[in-house]
Amino acid sequence: MLLLTLLISSAVLRDMLRHCNEGKEIRLCDESLESAENIKALLNLIYYAKSPTLSHLNGDVREIIALINLLRKYECDMALNCIKQNIELRSHRQDGHSLSVFIIAAVLQDVRACAQAISAGGTWSWTDAKAATVGNDVESAAAKCRLFDLTGIPYFLFELIPLRYAHTLLRATRISPPTARKGSDWKQISAEFKRLMAQLPGEHIDRA
């Protein structure tokens, strides 16, 4: 039963096991993906639908993304869907992990979960824009706005964000910068993010 589950879960693993039955040696050589921990997590997902823990999400983001990349390499679509469902459920929580959820959802190319994580992003970093002057021109109105600051997060998290998602998030935050009187409207920013992502080539946005 366990072998059958493995064969059903991945065409790549199915081919590998066929070669093994033919007496050929199988080597796992990709040290960046095929670590013992990653293989263990892959098997837990395939056999038990046990998604990696998200209890300390900021510390686990790189490990979860490495697992996602391994699942893609082995074409484990059902296991990937298990992680995706977990992230979609987590994206509705306002528990301080919304940025980590956004990053994982972006790697999964799940725009809807990204947008939901943004709507819970009330603690994300902003910075005051510096005055911009040209010659004797007065400070522009745009220079008075506060800017969303992705550099406020650790670099190890920043480098994980797919470029089109980071760029679109920065563009979306322009619609509702915080002021002295009120904070940002993250639901408005979330809607703007989905609108902008829908305009990018190759993006399919689930409207459900």
Backbone as JSON Lines, residues from 0, in Angstrom:
{"i":0,"aa":"M","n":[0.81,-1.21,0.0],"ca":[0.0,0.0,0.0],"c":[0.85,1.27,0.0]}
{"i":1,"aa":"L","n":[1.93,1.25,0.82],"ca":[2.82,2.41,0.87],"c":[3.51,2.62,-0.47]}
{"i":2,"aa":"L","n":[3.96,1.54,-1.09],"ca":[4.61,1.65,-2.4],"c":[3.64,2.17,-3.44]}
{"i":3,"aa":"L","n":[2.41,1.7,-3.41],"ca":[1.4,2.16,-4.36],"c":[1.15,3.67,-4.2]}
{"i":4,"aa":"T","n":[1.08,4.12,-2.95],"ca":[0.89,5.55,-2.67],"c":[2.03,6.37,-3.27]}
{"i":5,"aa":"L","n":[3.24,5.86,-3.11],"ca":[4.41,6.54,-3.65],"c":[4.36,6.6,-5.17]}
{"i":6,"aa":"L","n":[3.98,5.51,-5.8],"ca":[3.92,5.45,-7.26],"c":[2.85,6.39,-7.82]}
{"i":7,"aa":"I","n":[1.72,6.49,-7.11],"ca":[0.64,7.36,-7.56],"c":[1.02,8.83,-7.4]}
{"i":8,"aa":"S","n":[1.81,9.13,-6.39],"ca":[2.06,10.51,-6.0],"c":[3.01,11.26,-6.93]}
{"i":9,"aa":"S","n":[3.86,10.54,-7.65],"ca":[4.9,11.21,-8.43],"c":[5.36,10.37,-9.61]}
{"i":10,"aa":"A","n":[5.23,10.93,-10.81],"ca":[5.72,10.24,-12.01],"c":[7.23,10.12,-11.97]}
{"i":11,"aa":"V","n":[7.9,11.1,-11.39],"ca":[9.36,11.07,-11.31],"c":[9.82,9.94,-10.39]}
{"i":12,"aa":"L","n":[9.18,9.84,-9.22],"ca":[9.52,8.75,-8.31],"c":[9.19,7.39,-8.93]}
{"i":13,"aa":"R","n":[8.11,7.33,-9.69],"ca":[7.72,6.09,-10.37],"c":[8.82,5.64,-11.33]}
{"i":14,"aa":"D","n":[9.38,6.57,-12.09],"ca":[10.46,6.24,-13.02],"c":[11.73,5.82,-12.27]}
{"i":15,"aa":"M","n":[12.0,6.52,-11.15],"ca":[13.19,6.18,-10.36],"c":[13.09,4.76,-9.82]}
{"i":16,"aa":"L","n":[11.91,4.39,-9.31],"ca":[11.73,3.05,-8.75],"c":[11.79,1.98,-9.85]}
{"i":17,"aa":"R","n":[11.35,2.34,-11.04],"ca":[11.45,1.4,-12.16],"c":[12.91,1.1,-12.47]}
{"i":18,"aa":"H","n":[13.74,2.17,-12.48],"ca":[15.18,1.98,-12.73],"c":[15.81,1.16,-11.6]}
{"i":19,"aa":"C","n":[15.32,1.37,-10.38],"ca":[15.85,0.61,-9.24],"c":[15.56,-0.88,-9.41]}
{"i":20,"aa":"N","n":[14.35,-1.18,-9.88],"ca":[13.98,-2.58,-10.11],"c":[14.8,-3.22,-11.23]}
{"i":21,"aa":"E","n":[15.36,-2.37,-12.11],"ca":[16.19,-2.88,-13.19],"c":[17.64,-3.02,-12.77]}
{"i":22,"aa":"G","n":[17.9,-2.81,-11.48],"ca":[19.25,-2.97,-10.95],"c":[20.12,-1.74,-11.04]}
{"i":23,"aa":"K","n":[19.55,-0.62,-11.45],"ca":[20.32,0.61,-11.56],"c":[20.34,1.33,-10.22]}
{"i":24,"aa":"E","n":[21.48,1.94,-9.91],"ca":[21.63,2.65,-8.64],"c":[21.0,4.04,-8.74]}
{"i":25,"aa":"I","n":[20.32,4.43,-7.69],"ca":[19.7,5.75,-7.63],"c":[20.5,6.62,-6.67]}
{"i":26,"aa":"R","n":[20.9,7.79,-7.13],"ca":[21.63,8.73,-6.28],"c":[20.86,10.05,-6.2]}
{"i":27,"aa":"L","n":[20.77,10.59,-5.0],"ca":[20.19,11.9,-4.79],"c":[21.34,12.89,-4.62]}
{"i":28,"aa":"C","n":[21.57,13.7,-5.65],"ca":[22.8,14.5,-5.7],"c":[22.56,16.0,-5.47]}
{"i":29,"aa":"D","n":[21.31,16.43,-5.46],"ca":[21.02,17.85,-5.31],"c":[20.99,18.21,-3.84]}
{"i":30,"aa":"E","n":[22.14,18.63,-3.3],"ca":[22.25,18.88,-1.86],"c":[21.39,20.05,-1.41]}
{"i":31,"aa":"S","n":[21.06,20.95,-2.33],"ca":[20.25,22.11,-1.95],"c":[18.79,21.72,-1.7]}
{"i":32,"aa":"L","n":[18.33,20.62,-2.31],"ca":[16.94,20.19,-2.18],"c":[16.79,18.84,-1.51]}
{"i":33,"aa":"E","n":[17.67,17.9,-1.83],"ca":[17.46,16.5,-1.44],"c":[18.17,16.16,-0.13]}
{"i":34,"aa":"S","n":[17.97,17.01,0.87],"ca":[18.51,16.74,2.2],"c":[17.65,15.69,2.88]}
{"i":35,"aa":"A","n":[18.18,15.1,3.95],"ca":[17.43,14.09,4.69],"c":[16.13,14.68,5.25]}
{"i":36,"aa":"E","n":[16.2,15.91,5.76],"ca":[15.01,16.55,6.33],"c":[13.96,16.8,5.26]}
{"i":37,"aa":"N","n":[14.42,17.23,4.08],"ca":[13.48,17.51,3.0],"c":[12.81,16.23,2.48]}
{"i":38,"aa":"I","n":[13.6,15.16,2.34],"ca":[13.04,13.89,1.89],"c":[12.04,13.36,2.92]}
{"i":39,"aa":"K","n":[12.39,13.5,4.2],"ca":[11.47,13.06,5.27],"c":[10.16,13.84,5.2]}
{"i":40,"aa":"A","n":[10.26,15.17,5.0],"ca":[9.06,16.0,4.91],"c":[8.23,15.63,3.68]}
{"i":41,"aa":"L","n":[8.91,15.33,2.56],"ca":[8.21,14.9,1.35],"c":[7.43,13.61,1.59]}
{"i":42,"aa":"L","n":[8.06,12.64,2.25],"ca":[7.38,11.37,2.5],"c":[6.22,11.53,3.48]}
{"i":43,"aa":"N","n":[6.38,12.42,4.47],"ca":[5.28,12.68,5.41],"c":[4.07,13.26,4.68]}
{"i":44,"aa":"L","n":[4.35,14.11,3.7],"ca":[3.26,14.69,2.93],"c":[2.59,13.64,2.05]}
{"i":45,"aa":"I","n":[3.4,12.83,1.39],"ca":[2.85,11.82,0.47],"c":[2.06,10.75,1.23]}
{"i":46,"aa":"Y","n":[2.62,10.24,2.32],"ca":[1.99,9.13,3.02],"c":[0.87,9.56,3.99]}
{"i":47,"aa":"Y","n":[1.09,10.71,4.65],"ca":[0.18,11.07,5.74],"c":[-0.5,12.43,5.54]}
{"i":48,"aa":"A","n":[-0.25,13.09,4.39],"ca":[-0.78,14.43,4.15],"c":[-0.44,15.36,5.3]}
{"i":49,"aa":"K","n":[0.75,15.17,5.86],"ca":[1.19,15.95,7.02],"c":[2.04,17.12,6.54]}
{"i":50,"aa":"S","n":[1.45,18.3,6.53],"ca":[2.15,19.49,6.07],"c":[3.16,19.93,7.11]}
{"i":51,"aa":"P","n":[4.28,20.56,6.69],"ca":[5.28,21.01,7.66],"c":[4.68,22.02,8.63]}
{"i":52,"aa":"T","n":[5.19,22.0,9.87],"ca":[4.65,22.87,10.89],"c":[4.84,24.34,10.54]}
{"i":53,"aa":"L","n":[3.83,25.14,10.84],"ca":[3.91,26.58,10.63],"c":[3.84,27.31,11.97]}
{"i":54,"aa":"S","n":[4.14,26.6,13.05],"ca":[4.0,27.19,14.38],"c":[5.01,28.3,14.62]}
{"i":55,"aa":"H","n":[6.18,28.18,14.0],"ca":[7.19,29.25,14.1],"c":[7.58,29.63,12.67]}
{"i":56,"aa":"L","n":[6.62,30.26,11.99],"ca":[6.7,30.37,10.54],"c":[7.92,31.14,10.07]}
{"i":57,"aa":"N","n":[8.32,32.22,10.75],"ca":[9.45,33.01,10.26],"c":[10.72,32.18,10.18]}
{"i":58,"aa":"G","n":[10.89,31.25,11.11],"ca":[12.09,30.43,11.09],"c":[12.04,29.3,10.09]}
{"i":59,"aa":"D","n":[10.84,28.96,9.62],"ca":[10.68,27.8,8.77],"c":[10.49,28.15,7.29]}
{"i":60,"aa":"V","n":[10.44,29.4,6.95],"ca":[10.1,29.8,5.58],"c":[11.05,29.19,4.56]}
{"i":61,"aa":"R","n":[12.34,29.27,4.8],"ca":[13.3,28.72,3.84],"c":[13.15,27.21,3.69]}
{"i":62,"aa":"E","n":[12.9,26.52,4.82],"ca":[12.73,25.06,4.76],"c":[11.46,24.69,3.99]}
{"i":63,"aa":"I","n":[10.38,25.45,4.2],"ca":[9.13,25.16,3.51],"c":[9.29,25.41,2.01]}
{"i":64,"aa":"I","n":[9.98,26.48,1.64],"ca":[10.19,26.78,0.22],"c":[11.09,25.74,-0.42]}
{"i":65,"aa":"A","n":[12.11,25.26,0.31],"ca":[12.96,24.19,-0.22],"c":[12.12,22.93,-0.47]}
{"i":66,"aa":"L","n":[11.19,22.65,0.44],"ca":[10.3,21.5,0.26],"c":[9.4,21.69,-0.95]}
{"i":67,"aa":"I","n":[8.86,22.9,-1.12],"ca":[8.02,23.19,-2.29],"c":[8.81,22.94,-3.58]}
{"i":68,"aa":"N","n":[10.06,23.4,-3.61],"ca":[10.88,23.21,-4.81],"c":[11.18,21.73,-5.06]}
{"i":69,"aa":"L","n":[11.35,20.96,-3.97],"ca":[11.58,19.52,-4.12],"c":[10.32,18.84,-4.66]}
{"i":70,"aa":"L","n":[9.16,19.23,-4.15],"ca":[7.89,18.66,-4.63],"c":[7.67,18.98,-6.1]}
{"i":71,"aa":"R","n":[8.07,20.16,-6.52],"ca":[7.96,20.52,-7.94],"c":[8.91,19.67,-8.77]}
{"i":72,"aa":"K","n":[10.11,19.47,-8.26],"ca":[11.1,18.67,-9.0],"c":[10.58,17.25,-9.23]}
{"i":73,"aa":"Y","n":[9.91,16.69,-8.22],"ca":[9.4,15.32,-8.31],"c":[7.95,15.26,-8.79]}
{"i":74,"aa":"E","n":[7.4,16.42,-9.16],"ca":[6.04,16.5,-9.71],"c":[5.01,15.88,-8.77]}
{"i":75,"aa":"C","n":[5.11,16.23,-7.5],"ca":[4.19,15.73,-6.48],"c":[3.04,16.72,-6.32]}
{"i":76,"aa":"D","n":[2.11,16.71,-7.26],"ca":[1.05,17.71,-7.28],"c":[0.12,17.61,-6.08]}
{"i":77,"aa":"M","n":[-0.22,16.41,-5.67],"ca":[-1.13,16.26,-4.53],"c":[-0.51,16.8,-3.24]}
{"i":78,"aa":"A","n":[0.78,16.55,-3.06],"ca":[1.47,17.06,-1.88],"c":[1.58,18.58,-1.93]}
{"i":79,"aa":"L","n":[1.82,19.12,-3.1],"ca":[1.85,20.57,-3.25],"c":[0.5,21.19,-2.9]}
{"i":80,"aa":"N","n":[-0.56,20.54,-3.31],"ca":[-1.9,21.04,-2.99],"c":[-2.15,21.02,-1.48]}
{"i":81,"aa":"C","n":[-1.57,20.05,-0.79],"ca":[-1.69,19.98,0.67],"c":[-1.08,21.22,1.32]}
{"i":82,"aa":"I","n":[0.12,21.6,0.87],"ca":[0.77,22.8,1.4],"c":[-0.05,24.04,1.02]}
{"i":83,"aa":"K","n":[-0.53,24.08,-0.22],"ca":[-1.3,25.23,-0.67],"c":[-2.56,25.42,0.17]}
{"i":84,"aa":"Q","n":[-3.25,24.35,0.46],"ca":[-4.45,24.45,1.28],"c":[-4.12,24.93,2.69]}
{"i":85,"aa":"N","n":[-3.0,24.46,3.23],"ca":[-2.55,24.89,4.55],"c":[-2.27,26.39,4.57]}
{"i":86,"aa":"I","n":[-1.58,26.86,3.53],"ca":[-1.24,28.29,3.46],"c":[-2.5,29.14,3.25]}
{"i":87,"aa":"E","n":[-3.43,28.65,2.45],"ca":[-4.67,29.41,2.25],"c":[-5.44,29.56,3.55]}
{"i":88,"aa":"L","n":[-5.47,28.5,4.36],"ca":[-6.13,28.59,5.67],"c":[-5.39,29.56,6.58]}
{"i":89,"aa":"R","n":[-4.05,29.49,6.54],"ca":[-3.24,30.34,7.42],"c":[-3.32,31.81,7.02]}
{"i":90,"aa":"S","n":[-3.58,32.08,5.74],"ca":[-3.59,33.47,5.26],"c":[-4.72,34.29,5.88]}
{"i":91,"aa":"H","n":[-5.72,33.63,6.46],"ca":[-6.85,34.34,7.07],"c":[-6.57,34.74,8.51]}
{"i":92,"aa":"R","n":[-5.48,34.26,9.07],"ca":[-5.18,34.57,10.48],"c":[-4.4,35.89,10.6]}
{"i":93,"aa":"Q","n":[-4.73,36.65,11.6],"ca":[-3.98,37.87,11.92],"c":[-3.12,37.58,13.14]}
{"i":94,"aa":"D","n":[-2.03,36.84,12.91],"ca":[-1.21,36.37,14.04],"c":[0.24,36.84,13.96]}
{"i":95,"aa":"G","n":[0.49,37.86,13.13],"ca":[1.85,38.39,13.04],"c":[2.73,37.69,12.03]}
{"i":96,"aa":"H","n":[2.21,36.66,11.33],"ca":[3.01,35.92,10.37],"c":[2.58,36.2,8.94]}
{"i":97,"aa":"S","n":[1.85,37.29,8.71],"ca":[1.27,37.52,7.39],"c":[2.34,37.68,6.3]}
{"i":98,"aa":"L","n":[3.5,38.27,6.63],"ca":[4.54,38.43,5.62],"c":[5.11,37.08,5.21]}
{"i":99,"aa":"S","n":[5.33,36.19,6.18],"ca":[5.84,34.86,5.86],"c":[4.84,34.08,5.02]}
{"i":100,"aa":"V","n":[3.55,34.2,5.35],"ca":[2.5,33.55,4.57],"c":[2.5,34.12,3.15]}
{"i":101,"aa":"F","n":[2.64,35.44,3.03],"ca":[2.69,36.08,1.7],"c":[3.84,35.51,0.87]}
{"i":102,"aa":"I","n":[5.01,35.36,1.47],"ca":[6.18,34.87,0.73],"c":[5.96,33.45,0.24]}
{"i":103,"aa":"I","n":[5.47,32.57,1.13],"ca":[5.24,31.18,0.73],"c":[4.16,31.11,-0.34]}
{"i":104,"aa":"A","n":[3.08,31.9,-0.17],"ca":[2.0,31.91,-1.17],"c":[2.52,32.42,-2.51]}
{"i":105,"aa":"A","n":[3.43,33.39,-2.49],"ca":[4.0,33.91,-3.74],"c":[4.82,32.83,-4.44]}
{"i":106,"aa":"V","n":[5.6,32.08,-3.67],"ca":[6.39,30.98,-4.26],"c":[5.45,29.92,-4.85]}
{"i":107,"aa":"L","n":[4.29,29.72,-4.21],"ca":[3.29,28.79,-4.72],"c":[2.48,29.37,-5.87]}
{"i":108,"aa":"Q","n":[2.72,30.66,-6.19],"ca":[2.0,31.38,-7.24],"c":[0.49,31.41,-6.95]}
{"i":109,"aa":"D","n":[0.17,31.6,-5.68],"ca":[-1.22,31.66,-5.23],"c":[-1.55,33.12,-4.91]}
{"i":110,"aa":"V","n":[-2.06,33.82,-5.92],"ca":[-2.31,35.25,-5.78],"c":[-3.39,35.52,-4.74]}
{"i":111,"aa":"R","n":[-4.41,34.68,-4.71],"ca":[-5.51,34.9,-3.77],"c":[-5.01,34.81,-2.32]}
{"i":112,"aa":"A","n":[-4.18,33.8,-2.01],"ca":[-3.63,33.68,-0.65],"c":[-2.7,34.84,-0.34]}
{"i":113,"aa":"C","n":[-1.94,35.31,-1.34],"ca":[-1.09,36.5,-1.15],"c":[-1.94,37.7,-0.76]}
{"i":114,"aa":"A","n":[-3.03,37.91,-1.5],"ca":[-3.89,39.05,-1.24],"c":[-4.52,38.96,0.14]}
{"i":115,"aa":"Q","n":[-4.9,37.76,0.56],"ca":[-5.48,37.58,1.89],"c":[-4.45,37.88,2.97]}
{"i":116,"aa":"A","n":[-3.21,37.46,2.75],"ca":[-2.14,37.74,3.71],"c":[-1.89,39.25,3.8]}
{"i":117,"aa":"I","n":[-1.96,39.94,2.67],"ca":[-1.77,41.39,2.66],"c":[-2.85,42.07,3.49]}
{"i":118,"aa":"S","n":[-4.07,41.6,3.37],"ca":[-5.18,42.24,4.11],"c":[-4.99,42.13,5.62]}
{"i":119,"aa":"A","n":[-4.14,41.18,6.06],"ca":[-3.83,41.04,7.49],"c":[-2.49,41.67,7.85]}
{"i":120,"aa":"G","n":[-1.92,42.45,6.93],"ca":[-0.54,42.93,7.1],"c":[-0.39,44.24,7.84]}
{"i":121,"aa":"G","n":[-1.16,44.45,8.89],"ca":[-1.15,45.74,9.56],"c":[0.13,46.11,10.28]}
{"i":122,"aa":"T","n":[1.04,45.16,10.48],"ca":[2.28,45.47,11.21],"c":[3.48,45.62,10.28]}
{"i":123,"aa":"W","n":[3.27,45.65,8.98],"ca":[4.4,45.73,8.05],"c":[5.05,47.1,8.1]}
{"i":124,"aa":"S","n":[6.28,47.19,7.62],"ca":[7.11,48.39,7.84],"c":[6.88,49.47,6.79]}
{"i":125,"aa":"W","n":[6.86,50.71,7.28],"ca":[6.81,51.88,6.41],"c":[7.96,52.8,6.8]}
{"i":126,"aa":"T","n":[8.36,53.66,5.89],"ca":[9.41,54.62,6.18],"c":[9.03,55.96,5.61]}
{"i":127,"aa":"D","n":[9.54,57.04,6.2],"ca":[9.27,58.38,5.68],"c":[10.12,58.63,4.45]}
{"i":128,"aa":"A","n":[9.47,59.13,3.39],"ca":[10.19,59.46,2.17],"c":[11.01,60.72,2.39]}
{"i":129,"aa":"K","n":[12.19,60.78,1.78],"ca":[13.02,61.98,1.86],"c":[12.51,63.03,0.89]}
{"i":130,"aa":"A","n":[12.74,64.27,1.23],"ca":[12.32,65.37,0.35],"c":[13.07,65.29,-0.97]}
{"i":131,"aa":"A","n":[12.35,65.49,-2.07],"ca":[12.96,65.46,-3.4],"c":[12.87,66.85,-4.0]}
{"i":132,"aa":"T","n":[13.98,67.46,-4.29],"ca":[13.98,68.8,-4.86],"c":[14.83,68.83,-6.11]}
{"i":133,"aa":"V","n":[14.44,69.64,-7.06],"ca":[15.23,69.86,-8.28],"c":[15.47,71.36,-8.38]}
{"i":134,"aa":"G","n":[16.73,71.78,-8.2],"ca":[17.02,73.2,-8.21],"c":[16.29,73.9,-7.08]}
{"i":135,"aa":"N","n":[15.51,74.94,-7.43],"ca":[14.76,75.69,-6.43],"c":[13.32,75.24,-6.31]}
{"i":136,"aa":"D","n":[12.97,74.09,-6.96],"ca":[11.6,73.6,-6.89],"c":[11.25,73.22,-5.46]}
{"i":137,"aa":"V","n":[9.98,73.41,-5.12],"ca":[9.54,73.03,-3.79],"c":[9.4,71.51,-3.72]}
{"i":138,"aa":"E","n":[9.34,71.03,-2.51],"ca":[9.2,69.6,-2.29],"c":[7.91,69.1,-2.94]}
{"i":139,"aa":"S","n":[8.01,68.01,-3.69],"ca":[6.83,67.48,-4.38],"c":[5.88,66.83,-3.39]}
{"i":140,"aa":"A","n":[4.61,66.77,-3.8],"ca":[3.6,66.18,-2.93],"c":[3.91,64.71,-2.7]}
{"i":141,"aa":"A","n":[4.42,64.03,-3.72],"ca":[4.71,62.6,-3.59],"c":[5.78,62.34,-2.55]}
{"i":142,"aa":"A","n":[6.72,63.31,-2.4],"ca":[7.81,63.11,-1.46],"c":[7.34,63.18,-0.02]}
{"i":143,"aa":"K","n":[6.15,63.7,0.2],"ca":[5.62,63.81,1.55],"c":[4.96,62.52,2.02]}
{"i":144,"aa":"C","n":[4.7,61.62,1.09],"ca":[4.03,60.37,1.44],"c":[5.01,59.42,2.13]}
{"i":145,"aa":"R","n":[4.46,58.55,2.93],"ca":[5.27,57.48,3.49],"c":[5.31,56.34,2.5]}
{"i":146,"aa":"L","n":[6.42,55.59,2.51],"ca":[6.63,54.52,1.55],"c":[6.7,53.18,2.26]}
{"i":147,"aa":"F","n":[6.12,52.18,1.62],"ca":[6.22,50.82,2.15],"c":[7.67,50.36,2.02]}
{"i":148,"aa":"D","n":[8.2,49.75,3.07],"ca":[9.63,49.45,3.12],"c":[9.87,47.95,3.23]}
{"i":149,"aa":"L","n":[10.06,47.29,2.08],"ca":[10.38,45.86,2.09],"c":[11.77,45.59,2.64]}
{"i":150,"aa":"T","n":[12.64,46.62,2.64],"ca":[13.98,46.41,3.18],"c":[13.97,46.33,4.7]}
{"i":151,"aa":"G","n":[12.81,46.57,5.31],"ca":[12.71,46.45,6.76],"c":[12.69,45.02,7.24]}
{"i":152,"aa":"I","n":[12.58,44.06,6.32],"ca":[12.58,42.65,6.71],"c":[13.98,42.08,6.51]}
{"i":153,"aa":"P","n":[14.32,40.99,7.19],"ca":[15.65,40.39,7.01],"c":[15.9,40.0,5.56]}
{"i":154,"aa":"Y","n":[17.15,40.11,5.13],"ca":[17.48,39.83,3.74],"c":[17.14,38.39,3.36]}
{"i":155,"aa":"F","n":[17.32,37.45,4.3],"ca":[17.06,36.04,3.97],"c":[15.59,35.83,3.61]}
{"i":156,"aa":"L","n":[14.69,36.68,4.12],"ca":[13.29,36.62,3.72],"c":[13.05,37.39,2.43]}
{"i":157,"aa":"F","n":[13.67,38.57,2.32],"ca":[13.49,39.42,1.14],"c":[13.86,38.69,-0.14]}
{"i":158,"aa":"E","n":[14.97,37.96,-0.13],"ca":[15.46,37.32,-1.36],"c":[14.57,36.15,-1.8]}
{"i":159,"aa":"L","n":[13.67,35.7,-0.91],"ca":[12.79,34.6,-1.27],"c":[11.57,35.05,-2.06]}
{"i":160,"aa":"I","n":[11.25,36.34,-2.03],"ca":[10.04,36.83,-2.68],"c":[10.24,36.88,-4.19]}
{"i":161,"aa":"P","n":[9.42,36.19,-4.98],"ca":[9.52,36.3,-6.44],"c":[9.39,37.77,-6.87]}
{"i":162,"aa":"L","n":[10.2,38.18,-7.83],"ca":[10.33,39.59,-8.18],"c":[9.0,40.23,-8.56]}
{"i":163,"aa":"R","n":[8.18,39.56,-9.36],"ca":[6.93,40.18,-9.8],"c":[5.97,40.39,-8.63]}
{"i":164,"aa":"Y","n":[6.05,39.52,-7.62],"ca":[5.19,39.68,-6.45],"c":[5.69,40.83,-5.56]}
{"i":165,"aa":"A","n":[7.0,40.94,-5.39],"ca":[7.55,42.04,-4.6],"c":[7.25,43.38,-5.27]}
{"i":166,"aa":"H","n":[7.46,43.44,-6.59],"ca":[7.22,44.68,-7.33],"c":[5.74,45.08,-7.26]}
{"i":167,"aa":"T","n":[4.85,44.11,-7.42],"ca":[3.41,44.4,-7.4],"c":[2.96,44.81,-6.0]}
{"i":168,"aa":"L","n":[3.52,44.2,-4.97],"ca":[3.19,44.61,-3.6],"c":[3.6,46.05,-3.36]}
{"i":169,"aa":"L","n":[4.79,46.43,-3.79],"ca":[5.25,47.81,-3.62],"c":[4.35,48.79,-4.36]}
{"i":170,"aa":"R","n":[3.94,48.43,-5.56],"ca":[3.03,49.29,-6.33],"c":[1.67,49.41,-5.65]}
{"i":171,"aa":"A","n":[1.18,48.29,-5.12],"ca":[-0.16,48.28,-4.51],"c":[-0.22,49.15,-3.27]}
{"i":172,"aa":"T","n":[0.89,49.22,-2.51],"ca":[0.86,49.99,-1.26],"c":[0.75,51.49,-1.5]}
{"i":173,"aa":"R","n":[1.01,51.93,-2.72],"ca":[0.89,53.37,-3.01],"c":[-0.54,53.86,-2.87]}
{"i":174,"aa":"I","n":[-1.51,52.94,-2.95],"ca":[-2.91,53.35,-2.95],"c":[-3.38,53.77,-1.56]}
{"i":175,"aa":"S","n":[-2.68,53.32,-0.51],"ca":[-3.14,53.65,0.84],"c":[-1.98,53.75,1.82]}
{"i":176,"aa":"P","n":[-1.11,54.78,1.66],"ca":[-0.04,54.96,2.64],"c":[-0.61,55.47,3.96]}
{"i":177,"aa":"P","n":[0.02,55.14,5.08],"ca":[-0.49,55.63,6.37],"c":[-0.24,57.13,6.52]}
{"i":178,"aa":"T","n":[-1.08,57.78,7.3],"ca":[-0.93,59.2,7.59],"c":[-0.86,59.37,9.1]}
{"i":179,"aa":"A","n":[-0.7,60.63,9.52],"ca":[-0.66,60.92,10.96],"c":[-1.99,60.59,11.63]}
{"i":180,"aa":"R","n":[-3.07,60.6,10.85],"ca":[-4.4,60.4,11.42],"c":[-4.87,58.95,11.38]}
{"i":181,"aa":"K","n":[-4.41,58.18,10.4],"ca":[-4.9,56.82,10.28],"c":[-3.84,55.92,9.65]}
{"i":182,"aa":"G","n":[-3.98,54.63,9.89],"ca":[-3.07,53.68,9.3],"c":[-3.49,53.32,7.88]}
{"i":183,"aa":"S","n":[-2.79,52.37,7.3],"ca":[-3.09,51.95,5.94],"c":[-4.36,51.11,5.91]}
{"i":184,"aa":"D","n":[-5.06,51.18,4.79],"ca":[-6.21,50.31,4.55],"c":[-5.69,49.08,3.82]}
{"i":185,"aa":"W","n":[-5.36,48.03,4.59],"ca":[-4.73,46.85,3.99],"c":[-5.68,46.08,3.1]}
{"i":186,"aa":"K","n":[-6.98,46.17,3.35],"ca":[-7.93,45.51,2.45],"c":[-7.95,46.21,1.09]}
{"i":187,"aa":"Q","n":[-7.8,47.52,1.09],"ca":[-7.72,48.26,-0.17],"c":[-6.43,47.91,-0.9]}
{"i":188,"aa":"I","n":[-5.33,47.8,-0.16],"ca":[-4.05,47.42,-0.76],"c":[-4.14,46.01,-1.32]}
{"i":189,"aa":"S","n":[-4.81,45.12,-0.6],"ca":[-4.98,43.74,-1.05],"c":[-5.73,43.68,-2.38]}
{"i":190,"aa":"A","n":[-6.82,44.45,-2.48],"ca":[-7.6,44.48,-3.72],"c":[-6.79,45.05,-4.88]}
{"i":191,"aa":"E","n":[-5.98,46.07,-4.58],"ca":[-5.14,46.67,-5.62],"c":[-4.07,45.68,-6.07]}
{"i":192,"aa":"F","n":[-3.53,44.9,-5.13],"ca":[-2.54,43.88,-5.48],"c":[-3.14,42.88,-6.46]}
{"i":193,"aa":"K","n":[-4.34,42.39,-6.19],"ca":[-4.99,41.43,-7.09],"c":[-5.25,42.06,-8.46]}
{"i":194,"aa":"R","n":[-5.66,43.32,-8.46],"ca":[-5.94,43.99,-9.74],"c":[-4.66,44.11,-10.56]}
{"i":195,"aa":"L","n":[-3.56,44.49,-9.92],"ca":[-2.3,44.66,-10.64],"c":[-1.75,43.31,-11.11]}
{"i":196,"aa":"M","n":[-1.87,42.28,-10.28],"ca":[-1.38,40.96,-10.67],"c":[-2.15,40.43,-11.87]}
{"i":197,"aa":"A","n":[-3.45,40.73,-11.93],"ca":[-4.28,40.25,-13.05],"c":[-3.85,40.86,-14.37]}
{"i":198,"aa":"Q","n":[-3.14,41.99,-14.31],"ca":[-2.69,42.65,-15.53],"c":[-1.37,42.09,-16.05]}
{"i":199,"aa":"L","n":[-0.69,41.3,-15.23],"ca":[0.6,40.76,-15.65],"c":[0.4,39.56,-16.58]}
{"i":200,"aa":"P","n":[1.23,39.44,-17.6],"ca":[1.11,38.29,-18.51],"c":[1.39,36.99,-17.79]}
{"i":201,"aa":"G","n":[0.57,35.98,-18.09],"ca":[0.8,34.66,-17.53],"c":[0.21,34.43,-16.17]}
{"i":202,"aa":"E","n":[-0.46,35.43,-15.58],"ca":[-1.06,35.26,-14.26],"c":[-2.52,34.92,-14.4]}
{"i":203,"aa":"H","n":[-2.93,33.85,-13.73],"ca":[-4.36,33.47,-13.66],"c":[-4.82,33.69,-12.23]}
{"i":204,"aa":"I","n":[-5.79,34.55,-12.03],"ca":[-6.28,34.88,-10.7],"c":[-7.58,34.13,-10.45]}
{"i":205,"aa":"D","n":[-7.57,33.32,-9.39],"ca":[-8.79,32.6,-9.0],"c":[-9.73,33.59,-8.35]}
{"i":206,"aa":"R","n":[-10.9,33.79,-8.93],"ca":[-11.84,34.8,-8.42],"c":[-12.7,34.29,-7.27]}
{"i":207,"aa":"A","n":[-12.6,33.01,-6.98],"ca":[-13.48,32.44,-5.95],"c":[-13.21,33.05,-4.58]}
